[in-house]
Amino acid sequence: MKKMKFALTVIVLVFLVLQYSFIAQAQNISKNQTNKNTKKENNMKTTDKFEFQALPYAYDALEPFIDKLTLEIHYGKHHKAYYENFLAAIKGTEMESMDIMYIFRNISKYPVAVRNNGGGYYNHTFYWEGMKASGGDLPTGKLSDAITKSFTSFDEFKKQFSDAGKTRFGSGWAWLSLDDKGKLFISSTPNQDNPLMDLTEKKGTPLLVMDVWEHAYYLKYQNKRPDYIEAFWNVVNWEEVAQRYEKALSQVSK
């Protein structure tokens, strides 16, 4: 009888140890997965190729300048559609294993669906990262000096950049970029083109972009694109732009 009780006690103890181990392991996996998801949600930049990355801020973070509903639709519908259509356009081709920068440098060789949707996928990611809550301060340091050198003053730069967005016929983008000589320039591209593409009029490394497609502003600003452009300056992430400038400049000097 004592042997039976002892055996039952051992079995119960073994069961409890195994159960505890299983629960602890499950909790650890869950915790690690949560950490990964949190990291992904808080950091839009990822090394994973062609990933639909999370916004680096909440949908309402850019209010009142860019409203929550517009951001939800713009990111969750428009941007995601470009991403999914881009994947469909390159599926089963050599482009699946290519870097998107290489694709852009040779975009004239590829189908228009790759150009439109690849551009839409990349341009929007770049646009989100270039904004932040409580942004809009003036640039500082080397970037500020470069802007003054290239455009005489920040106010003149702001005017020229805004005009590039205002005068873009139809849909497109306004860009601040660095050319292969290390000089800043402002340009505008139609549809989903960007300065990285081999067929664009003025090529360079993008530093800042403003989306002037109607879906970027129409819910809040209706047809008043200039009002949206003026509001955009309140959410520019100049720290991010400065980092892009430093990186691009280092590549030029090599």
C-alpha positions in Angstrom: 0.0 0.0 0.0 2.8 2.4 0.9 4.6 1.5 -2.3 1.5 2.3 -4.3 1.0 5.7 -2.5 4.7 6.5 -3.1 4.4 5.6 -6.8 1.2 7.8 -7.2 3.0 10.7 -5.4 6.0 10.4 -7.8 3.6 10.3 -10.8 1.8 13.4 -9.6 5.1 15.2 -9.0 6.4 14.3 -12.5 3.1 15.4 -14.0 3.3 18.8 -12.2 6.9 19.3 -13.2 6.2 18.6 -16.9 3.1 20.8 -16.8 5.1 23.7 -15.3 7.8 23.2 -17.8 5.3 23.3 -20.7 3.6 26.4 -19.4 6.9 28.2 -18.8 8.0 27.3 -22.3 4.8 28.5 -23.8 4.9 31.8 -21.9 8.5 32.3 -23.0 7.6 31.7 -26.6 4.6 34.1 -26.3 6.8 36.7 -24.6 9.5 36.5 -27.3 6.9 36.7 -30.0 5.3 39.8 -28.3 8.7 41.4 -28.1 9.3 40.7 -31.8 5.9 42.2 -32.8 6.4 45.2 -30.5 9.8 45.8 -32.1 8.4 45.5 -35.5 5.6 47.9 -34.7 7.9 50.5 -33.2 10.5 50.3 -35.9 9.4 50.5 -39.5 12.9 49.9 -40.9 13.5 46.2 -41.4 16.1 44.0 -43.1 13.4 41.6 -44.3 12.9 42.1 -48.1 9.6 43.3 -49.4 7.8 43.4 -46.0 4.7 45.5 -45.4 6.1 47.3 -42.4 4.1 48.7 -39.5 3.7 52.5 -39.1 6.2 54.0 -36.8 3.4 55.8 -34.9 -0.3 55.5 -34.1 -2.9 56.4 -36.6 -3.8 59.6 -34.7 -0.2 60.6 -33.9 -0.1 63.2 -36.7 -3.3 65.0 -35.9 -4.5 67.6 -36.4 -2.4 68.0 -39.4 -3.0 64.6 -40.9 -6.2 63.0 -39.5 -6.6 59.5 -38.2 -9.1 58.4 -40.8 -7.0 59.5 -43.7 -4.0 57.7 -42.3 -5.9 54.5 -41.8 -7.2 54.5 -45.3 -4.0 55.7 -46.9 -1.8 53.2 -45.1 -4.2 50.3 -44.7 -5.8 50.4 -48.2 -3.7 52.4 -50.7 -0.2 51.5 -49.5 -1.1 47.9 -48.8 -2.6 47.5 -52.3 0.6 48.8 -53.9 2.5 46.3 -51.8 0.3 43.3 -52.7 0.3 44.3 -56.4 4.0 44.7 -56.4 4.5 41.1 -55.0 2.1 39.8 -57.6 4.0 41.6 -60.4 7.4 40.1 -59.5 6.1 36.7 -58.5 8.0 33.9 -60.3 10.5 36.3 -61.8 14.2 37.1 -61.1 13.0 40.3 -59.3 11.9 38.3 -56.3 15.5 37.9 -55.3 16.7 41.4 -56.2 17.2 44.5 -54.1 14.5 47.1 -54.7 17.2 49.7 -55.4 18.6 47.6 -58.2 15.1 47.2 -59.6 14.6 51.0 -59.6 18.0 51.6 -61.2 16.8 49.3 -64.1 13.1 50.0 -63.9 12.9 50.8 -67.6 13.6 47.1 -68.3 10.6 45.9 -66.3 6.8 45.9 -66.7 4.9 49.0 -65.9 3.1 47.1 -63.1 6.5 46.8 -61.3 7.2 50.5 -61.8 3.9 51.7 -60.5 3.4 49.3 -57.6 7.1 49.0 -56.6 7.2 52.8 -56.5 4.0 53.0 -54.6 5.3 50.4 -52.1 8.6 52.2 -51.5 7.5 55.8 -51.7 4.9 55.4 -49.1 7.2 53.7 -46.6 9.7 56.5 -47.2 6.9 59.1 -46.7 5.8 57.6 -43.3 9.3 57.4 -41.9 9.9 61.1 -42.8 7.1 62.3 -40.5 6.5 62.1 -36.7 4.3 63.5 -34.0 5.4 66.9 -32.8 7.7 67.3 -35.8 8.2 70.4 -37.8 11.2 72.0 -36.1 13.9 73.5 -38.2 16.7 71.3 -39.5 20.0 71.7 -37.7 23.7 70.9 -38.2 25.1 69.8 -41.6 21.7 69.4 -43.1 20.7 73.0 -42.2 24.0 74.3 -43.6 23.5 72.3 -46.9 20.0 73.6 -47.3 21.2 77.2 -46.8 24.0 76.7 -49.2 21.8 75.2 -51.9 18.7 77.4 -51.5 20.1 80.6 -49.8 17.7 80.0 -46.8 15.3 77.6 -45.2 12.4 79.8 -46.1 13.4 79.7 -49.8 13.9 75.9 -49.6 10.4 75.6 -48.1 8.9 77.7 -50.8 10.5 75.8 -53.6 9.6 72.4 -52.1 6.0 73.5 -51.5 5.8 74.8 -55.1 7.0 71.5 -56.4 4.0 69.9 -54.7 1.5 72.6 -55.6 2.4 72.5 -59.3 2.6 68.8 -59.7 -0.2 68.2 -62.3 -2.4 65.3 -61.3 -0.9 62.9 -58.8 2.7 62.5 -57.6 5.4 63.5 -55.1 7.7 66.3 -54.2 11.3 65.3 -53.3 14.4 66.7 -51.6 17.3 64.6 -52.8 21.1 64.5 -53.0 22.7 64.2 -56.4 25.9 62.2 -57.3 28.0 65.4 -56.8 26.7 65.9 -53.2 24.4 68.7 -54.0 20.8 69.0 -52.8 18.0 69.5 -55.3 14.2 69.6 -55.4 12.1 67.7 -57.9 8.7 66.4 -58.5 7.7 63.0 -60.0 4.4 61.8 -61.4 2.4 58.8 -60.3 4.6 56.5 -58.3 8.0 57.4 -59.8 10.9 58.5 -57.6 14.5 59.9 -58.1 16.0 56.4 -57.8 14.5 55.2 -61.1 16.6 55.3 -64.3 13.8 56.9 -66.3 13.3 59.9 -64.0 14.3 63.3 -65.2 16.5 64.2 -62.2 18.2 61.2 -60.4 19.4 61.2 -56.8 19.1 59.8 -53.4 15.8 60.8 -51.7 16.0 62.6 -48.3 12.4 63.9 -47.9 9.2 63.3 -49.7 5.7 64.7 -49.7 2.8 62.7 -51.1 0.5 65.0 -53.2 -1.9 62.3 -54.4 -5.5 63.4 -53.5 -6.0 60.4 -51.2 -3.2 61.8 -49.0 -5.3 64.8 -48.0 -8.8 64.9 -49.6 -10.8 63.8 -46.6 -9.5 66.7 -44.4 -8.5 69.3 -47.0 -10.8 68.4 -49.9 -9.3 70.1 -53.0 -7.1 72.5 -51.0 -3.8 71.0 -51.7 -1.9 74.1 -50.6 -3.5 73.8 -47.1 -2.3 70.2 -46.8 1.2 71.2 -48.0 1.4 74.0 -45.4 0.3 71.5 -42.7 2.9 69.0 -43.8 5.7 71.1 -42.4 4.4 70.6 -38.9 5.1 66.8 -39.0 8.4 66.6 -40.8 10.9 64.4 -39.0 14.1 66.4 -39.5 16.1 64.0 -37.4 15.3 61.2 -39.9 16.0 63.5 -42.8 19.4 64.5 -41.3 20.4 60.8 -40.9 19.4 60.1 -44.5 21.6 63.1 -45.6 24.6 61.9 -43.6 24.3 58.4 -45.1 23.8 59.6 -48.6 26.7 62.1 -48.3 29.0 59.3 -47.1 28.2 57.3 -50.2 28.9 60.2 -52.5 32.3 60.8 -51.0 33.4 57.2 -51.5 
